Amino acid sequence: MKTLILGPANAGKTSLMRTTCLGYSFVKVANLKATKGISRETFIFRGLLELNVWDAGGQERYLERYFSESRTAIFSEVDIAIFMVDAIRVEHRIKDVFDEFLSAIKEYSPNLKKIYILINKIDLDDSKEDEVFKLLTKDLDKEIHDKCAFTPVSVKTGSAQHRLIEILDTNLQNSILEMQKMSRIRSVLEKIKQTSFFDVILFNRPDGLIISSTLGKFESEPLKFMTLEIGSLESNIHSIYSKMMTLAKKKVNPIELSILIYESEMNYVLVKEVSDTAIMLLISPDKDNDKLMGIMDLLSSKESPIQNLKTELKHKSF
């Protein structure tokens, strides 16, 4: 799904994409260098939706190129169009860029029903989001205005990321193939619950967002450190294992993470890697040891539903 994010320099475009799609903290992207020209990256949103992101650097020399010789390549067949602007800059040149952006989208991607405008950095004391909104909407054609969805946001506080997730979820819900895939994944999770009584949450590893769960509508903060925690633990264990095998003069074989088991006073919590891009978290209804052994057998067997999940997560329906 081609996603174009364009706007003046230093509006926060790259920071938004990396904090949302890769689960980076704001601190990690606070000092990113300006994007040179078009940066194209592919992300898998919620483990389902493939995003081909065109992140357009906003320096003046690049903007001129976007609207001239590169116009067709950049603005053709856009599925999600986002214009991002800095809330502390009220400049007529920004209005010119915005109008050119709308004109190019209308010409080359006329079937888009919505165009999203994010007015970033509203957390700053000198934010002028109302003035920026008035500037951008001045003399705007009604037909185009109706297509535009303006939102004041902040990458620093996280509201920009939440808005982008809403936008991507809307497009995910509108995609029949992805929804069919989601239905199949949910069916596997429900089968695991019916067999084991454990509730299941499946996380997308790159962005930490939930793919699906047996808990109905369920949201949480992205699990930014899940990958780091599991990766560090596995590395440490392999180091110890290797030393033990060497001392015993036995062959050292590769090991991989199977299942981590945590416990609270009332529950067991299991963590299992489904694939390189997905992590499953299972929570027991109580501390019944028979149920624990049952779920361990289920997840470890050759006929495990995990195999179906792996197939679905590998298969691209787009």
PAKE-264806 format. One record per residue (C-alpha): residue number from 1; x, y negated, z negated. Coordinates in steps of 0.2 Angstrom, whole numbers. Layout:
<site num="NUM" x="X" y="Y" z="Z"/>
...
END
This chain:
<site num="1" x="0" y="0" z="0"/>
<site num="2" x="9" y="-16" z="6"/>
<site num="3" x="9" y="-29" z="-8"/>
<site num="4" x="16" y="-46" z="-4"/>
<site num="5" x="21" y="-58" z="-18"/>
<site num="6" x="26" y="-75" z="-12"/>
<site num="7" x="28" y="-92" z="-19"/>
<site num="8" x="41" y="-106" z="-23"/>
<site num="9" x="58" y="-102" z="-31"/>
<site num="10" x="58" y="-98" z="-50"/>
<site num="11" x="40" y="-94" z="-51"/>
<site num="12" x="43" y="-78" z="-60"/>
<site num="13" x="39" y="-66" z="-45"/>
<site num="14" x="53" y="-53" z="-47"/>
<site num="15" x="51" y="-54" z="-66"/>
<site num="16" x="33" y="-50" z="-65"/>
<site num="17" x="35" y="-35" z="-53"/>
<site num="18" x="50" y="-27" z="-64"/>
<site num="19" x="41" y="-29" z="-81"/>
<site num="20" x="25" y="-22" z="-74"/>
<site num="21" x="31" y="-8" z="-62"/>
<site num="22" x="47" y="-3" z="-71"/>
<site num="23" x="42" y="-6" z="-89"/>
<site num="24" x="56" y="-19" z="-92"/>
<site num="25" x="56" y="-30" z="-107"/>
<site num="26" x="55" y="-49" z="-104"/>
<site num="27" x="72" y="-51" z="-111"/>
<site num="28" x="80" y="-39" z="-98"/>
<site num="29" x="73" y="-50" z="-84"/>
<site num="30" x="75" y="-67" z="-92"/>
<site num="31" x="91" y="-71" z="-82"/>
<site num="32" x="88" y="-63" z="-65"/>
<site num="33" x="96" y="-71" z="-51"/>
<site num="34" x="85" y="-79" z="-37"/>
<site num="35" x="79" y="-66" z="-24"/>
<site num="36" x="88" y="-69" z="-7"/>
<site num="37" x="75" y="-67" z="7"/>
<site num="38" x="63" y="-52" z="6"/>
<site num="39" x="67" y="-38" z="-7"/>
<site num="40" x="57" y="-22" z="-3"/>
<site num="41" x="55" y="-9" z="-16"/>
<site num="42" x="43" y="6" z="-18"/>
<site num="43" x="34" y="9" z="-35"/>
<site num="44" x="22" y="22" z="-40"/>
<site num="45" x="8" y="14" z="-50"/>
<site num="46" x="0" y="25" z="-63"/>
<site num="47" x="8" y="40" z="-55"/>
<site num="48" x="-5" y="38" z="-41"/>
<site num="49" x="-4" y="23" z="-30"/>
<site num="50" x="12" y="20" z="-19"/>
<site num="51" x="16" y="1" z="-19"/>
<site num="52" x="27" y="-5" z="-5"/>
<site num="53" x="31" y="-22" z="-13"/>
<site num="54" x="38" y="-36" z="-3"/>
<site num="55" x="45" y="-49" z="-15"/>
<site num="56" x="49" y="-65" z="-6"/>
<site num="57" x="62" y="-76" z="-12"/>
<site num="58" x="56" y="-94" z="-13"/>
<site num="59" x="71" y="-105" z="-8"/>
<site num="60" x="66" y="-117" z="5"/>
<site num="61" x="78" y="-110" z="18"/>
<site num="62" x="68" y="-93" z="17"/>
<site num="63" x="51" y="-101" z="16"/>
<site num="64" x="54" y="-109" z="33"/>
<site num="65" x="59" y="-92" z="40"/>
<site num="66" x="44" y="-83" z="33"/>
<site num="67" x="32" y="-95" z="42"/>
<site num="68" x="41" y="-95" z="59"/>
<site num="69" x="51" y="-80" z="66"/>
<site num="70" x="47" y="-68" z="52"/>
<site num="71" x="28" y="-72" z="51"/>
<site num="72" x="21" y="-57" z="60"/>
<site num="73" x="32" y="-44" z="51"/>
<site num="74" x="28" y="-52" z="33"/>
<site num="75" x="10" y="-56" z="34"/>
<site num="76" x="3" y="-41" z="45"/>
<site num="77" x="-6" y="-27" z="37"/>
<site num="78" x="-5" y="-34" z="19"/>
<site num="79" x="-16" y="-24" z="7"/>
<site num="80" x="-13" y="-35" z="-9"/>
<site num="81" x="-8" y="-53" z="-7"/>
<site num="82" x="-2" y="-63" z="-22"/>
<site num="83" x="4" y="-81" z="-22"/>
<site num="84" x="13" y="-86" z="-38"/>
<site num="85" x="17" y="-103" z="-43"/>
<site num="86" x="26" y="-112" z="-58"/>
<site num="87" x="13" y="-121" z="-70"/>
<site num="88" x="26" y="-135" z="-74"/>
<site num="89" x="28" y="-140" z="-56"/>
<site num="90" x="16" y="-151" z="-48"/>
<site num="91" x="23" y="-155" z="-31"/>
<site num="92" x="15" y="-158" z="-14"/>
<site num="93" x="27" y="-146" z="-5"/>
<site num="94" x="20" y="-132" z="-16"/>
<site num="95" x="3" y="-136" z="-8"/>
<site num="96" x="10" y="-135" z="9"/>
<site num="97" x="18" y="-118" z="6"/>
<site num="98" x="1" y="-112" z="-1"/>
<site num="99" x="-8" y="-118" z="14"/>
<site num="100" x="4" y="-110" z="26"/>
<site num="101" x="3" y="-94" z="16"/>
<site num="102" x="-16" y="-94" z="17"/>
<site num="103" x="-16" y="-98" z="35"/>
<site num="104" x="-4" y="-83" z="39"/>
<site num="105" x="-14" y="-71" z="28"/>
<site num="106" x="-30" y="-76" z="37"/>
<site num="107" x="-21" y="-74" z="54"/>
<site num="108" x="-12" y="-57" z="52"/>
<site num="109" x="-22" y="-49" z="38"/>
<site num="110" x="-40" y="-55" z="40"/>
<site num="111" x="-49" y="-40" z="32"/>
<site num="112" x="-42" y="-45" z="15"/>
<site num="113" x="-57" y="-48" z="3"/>
<site num="114" x="-47" y="-56" z="-11"/>
<site num="115" x="-31" y="-67" z="-12"/>
<site num="116" x="-24" y="-68" z="-29"/>
<site num="117" x="-15" y="-84" z="-36"/>
<site num="118" x="-6" y="-83" z="-52"/>
<site num="119" x="-1" y="-99" z="-61"/>
<site num="120" x="13" y="-94" z="-72"/>
<site num="121" x="22" y="-101" z="-87"/>
<site num="122" x="7" y="-107" z="-96"/>
<site num="123" x="16" y="-103" z="-112"/>
<site num="124" x="27" y="-118" z="-110"/>
<site num="125" x="23" y="-135" z="-119"/>
<site num="126" x="24" y="-145" z="-103"/>
<site num="127" x="13" y="-133" z="-93"/>
<site num="128" x="1" y="-142" z="-81"/>
<site num="129" x="-9" y="-127" z="-75"/>
<site num="130" x="-25" y="-138" z="-73"/>
<site num="131" x="-16" y="-150" z="-62"/>
<site num="132" x="-8" y="-136" z="-52"/>
<site num="133" x="-25" y="-129" z="-49"/>
<site num="134" x="-32" y="-145" z="-43"/>
<site num="135" x="-17" y="-147" z="-31"/>
<site num="136" x="-19" y="-130" z="-24"/>
<site num="137" x="-38" y="-131" z="-21"/>
<site num="138" x="-38" y="-149" z="-14"/>
<site num="139" x="-47" y="-149" z="3"/>
<site num="140" x="-47" y="-130" z="3"/>
<site num="141" x="-60" y="-122" z="15"/>
<site num="142" x="-75" y="-115" z="6"/>
<site num="143" x="-73" y="-98" z="15"/>
<site num="144" x="-55" y="-96" z="9"/>
<site num="145" x="-58" y="-104" z="-8"/>
<site num="146" x="-71" y="-90" z="-11"/>
<site num="147" x="-58" y="-77" z="-7"/>
<site num="148" x="-45" y="-84" z="-19"/>
<site num="149" x="-45" y="-78" z="-37"/>
<site num="150" x="-35" y="-91" z="-48"/>
<site num="151" x="-28" y="-85" z="-65"/>
<site num="152" x="-17" y="-95" z="-77"/>
<site num="153" x="-4" y="-82" z="-84"/>
<site num="154" x="13" y="-80" z="-93"/>
<site num="155" x="25" y="-66" z="-89"/>
<site num="156" x="34" y="-70" z="-106"/>
<site num="157" x="18" y="-67" z="-116"/>
<site num="158" x="12" y="-52" z="-105"/>
<site num="159" x="-4" y="-60" z="-98"/>
<site num="160" x="3" y="-60" z="-81"/>
<site num="161" x="7" y="-41" z="-82"/>
<site num="162" x="-10" y="-37" z="-88"/>
<site num="163" x="-18" y="-47" z="-74"/>
<site num="164" x="-7" y="-38" z="-61"/>
<site num="165" x="-12" y="-21" z="-68"/>
<site num="166" x="-30" y="-27" z="-66"/>
<site num="167" x="-27" y="-31" z="-48"/>
<site num="168" x="-18" y="-14" z="-45"/>
<site num="169" x="-32" y="-5" z="-54"/>
<site num="170" x="-45" y="-13" z="-43"/>
<site num="171" x="-36" y="-7" z="-27"/>
<site num="172" x="-33" y="10" z="-35"/>
<site num="173" x="-52" y="12" z="-38"/>
<site num="174" x="-56" y="7" z="-21"/>
<site num="175" x="-45" y="20" z="-13"/>
<site num="176" x="-55" y="36" z="-11"/>
<site num="177" x="-40" y="48" z="-9"/>
<site num="178" x="-32" y="42" z="-25"/>
<site num="179" x="-48" y="43" z="-34"/>
<site num="180" x="-50" y="61" z="-28"/>
<site num="181" x="-32" y="65" z="-34"/>
<site num="182" x="-36" y="57" z="-51"/>
<site num="183" x="-51" y="68" z="-52"/>
<site num="184" x="-41" y="83" z="-49"/>
<site num="185" x="-28" y="78" z="-62"/>
<site num="186" x="-42" y="74" z="-75"/>
<site num="187" x="-49" y="91" z="-72"/>
<site num="188" x="-32" y="100" z="-76"/>
<site num="189" x="-31" y="90" z="-92"/>
<site num="190" x="-49" y="94" z="-97"/>
<site num="191" x="-45" y="113" z="-94"/>
<site num="192" x="-30" y="111" z="-106"/>
<site num="193" x="-41" y="103" z="-119"/>
<site num="194" x="-55" y="117" z="-117"/>
<site num="195" x="-42" y="131" z="-119"/>
<site num="196" x="-32" y="123" z="-133"/>
<site num="197" x="-43" y="110" z="-141"/>
<site num="198" x="-28" y="98" z="-140"/>
<site num="199" x="-32" y="80" z="-133"/>
<site num="200" x="-20" y="76" z="-119"/>
<site num="201" x="-13" y="59" z="-112"/>
<site num="202" x="-3" y="59" z="-96"/>
<site num="203" x="9" y="45" z="-94"/>
<site num="204" x="18" y="38" z="-79"/>
<site num="205" x="36" y="38" z="-83"/>
<site num="206" x="43" y="23" z="-73"/>
<site num="207" x="30" y="10" z="-80"/>
<site num="208" x="24" y="19" z="-95"/>
<site num="209" x="6" y="17" z="-90"/>
<site num="210" x="-7" y="30" z="-93"/>
<site num="211" x="-12" y="41" z="-78"/>
<site num="212" x="-26" y="50" z="-86"/>
<site num="213" x="-32" y="57" z="-103"/>
<site num="214" x="-45" y="68" z="-111"/>
<site num="215" x="-50" y="53" z="-122"/>
<site num="216" x="-60" y="44" z="-109"/>
<site num="217" x="-56" y="25" z="-107"/>
<site num="218" x="-39" y="24" z="-116"/>
<site num="219" x="-26" y="10" z="-115"/>
<site num="220" x="-10" y="7" z="-124"/>
<site num="221" x="5" y="-4" z="-122"/>
<site num="222" x="17" y="3" z="-109"/>
<site num="223" x="29" y="16" z="-118"/>
<site num="224" x="45" y="7" z="-113"/>
<site num="225" x="56" y="18" z="-123"/>
<site num="226" x="49" y="35" z="-120"/>
<site num="227" x="61" y="39" z="-106"/>
<site num="228" x="76" y="33" z="-116"/>
<site num="229" x="71" y="43" z="-132"/>
<site num="230" x="69" y="60" z="-122"/>
<site num="231" x="84" y="57" z="-111"/>
<site num="232" x="96" y="53" z="-126"/>
<site num="233" x="89" y="68" z="-136"/>
<site num="234" x="92" y="80" z="-122"/>
<site num="235" x="109" y="74" z="-119"/>
<site num="236" x="114" y="76" z="-137"/>
<site num="237" x="107" y="93" z="-138"/>
<site num="238" x="116" y="99" z="-122"/>
<site num="239" x="133" y="92" z="-129"/>
<site num="240" x="131" y="103" z="-145"/>
<site num="241" x="125" y="118" z="-136"/>
<site num="242" x="140" y="117" z="-124"/>
<site num="243" x="152" y="116" z="-139"/>
<site num="244" x="144" y="131" z="-147"/>
<site num="245" x="144" y="141" z="-131"/>
<site num="246" x="163" y="137" z="-128"/>
<site num="247" x="167" y="142" z="-146"/>
<site num="248" x="158" y="159" z="-143"/>
<site num="249" x="167" y="161" z="-127"/>
<site num="250" x="150" y="162" z="-117"/>
<site num="251" x="144" y="154" z="-101"/>
<site num="252" x="137" y="136" z="-103"/>
<site num="253" x="121" y="135" z="-93"/>
<site num="254" x="111" y="119" z="-89"/>
<site num="255" x="97" y="116" z="-101"/>
<site num="256" x="81" y="106" z="-99"/>
<site num="257" x="68" y="99" z="-111"/>
<site num="258" x="54" y="110" z="-114"/>
<site num="259" x="42" y="104" z="-128"/>
<site num="260" x="46" y="92" z="-142"/>
<site num="261" x="35" y="95" z="-158"/>
<site num="262" x="31" y="82" z="-171"/>
<site num="263" x="19" y="83" z="-185"/>
<site num="264" x="9" y="72" z="-197"/>
<site num="265" x="0" y="77" z="-212"/>
<site num="266" x="-15" y="81" z="-202"/>
<site num="267" x="-9" y="85" z="-184"/>
<site num="268" x="4" y="91" z="-173"/>
<site num="269" x="10" y="80" z="-158"/>
<site num="270" x="18" y="88" z="-143"/>
<site num="271" x="28" y="80" z="-130"/>
<site num="272" x="32" y="88" z="-113"/>
<site num="273" x="40" y="82" z="-97"/>
<site num="274" x="29" y="87" z="-83"/>
<site num="275" x="40" y="80" z="-69"/>
<site num="276" x="53" y="67" z="-67"/>
<site num="277" x="40" y="54" z="-66"/>
<site num="278" x="27" y="60" z="-79"/>
<site num="279" x="26" y="64" z="-98"/>
<site num="280" x="12" y="73" z="-107"/>
<site num="281" x="8" y="69" z="-125"/>
<site num="282" x="-4" y="82" z="-134"/>
<site num="283" x="-12" y="79" z="-151"/>
<site num="284" x="-20" y="93" z="-161"/>
<site num="285" x="-37" y="92" z="-170"/>
<site num="286" x="-29" y="99" z="-186"/>
<site num="287" x="-14" y="108" z="-192"/>
<site num="288" x="-19" y="126" z="-187"/>
<site num="289" x="-4" y="136" z="-183"/>
<site num="290" x="-13" y="148" z="-172"/>
<site num="291" x="-18" y="133" z="-161"/>
<site num="292" x="-1" y="127" z="-160"/>
<site num="293" x="6" y="144" z="-154"/>
<site num="294" x="-8" y="145" z="-142"/>
<site num="295" x="-4" y="128" z="-134"/>
<site num="296" x="14" y="133" z="-133"/>
<site num="297" x="10" y="149" z="-124"/>
<site num="298" x="-1" y="140" z="-112"/>
<site num="299" x="12" y="127" z="-108"/>
<site num="300" x="26" y="139" z="-106"/>
<site num="301" x="17" y="153" z="-96"/>
<site num="302" x="20" y="155" z="-77"/>
<site num="303" x="1" y="152" z="-75"/>
<site num="304" x="1" y="136" z="-85"/>
<site num="305" x="-10" y="122" z="-79"/>
<site num="306" x="6" y="111" z="-79"/>
<site num="307" x="11" y="119" z="-62"/>
<site num="308" x="-5" y="111" z="-55"/>
<site num="309" x="-1" y="95" z="-62"/>
<site num="310" x="17" y="96" z="-54"/>
<site num="311" x="9" y="99" z="-37"/>
<site num="312" x="-3" y="85" z="-39"/>
<site num="313" x="10" y="73" z="-44"/>
<site num="314" x="22" y="78" z="-30"/>
<site num="315" x="8" y="77" z="-17"/>
<site num="316" x="5" y="60" z="-9"/>
<site num="317" x="-12" y="57" z="-4"/>
<site num="318" x="-9" y="40" z="4"/>
END
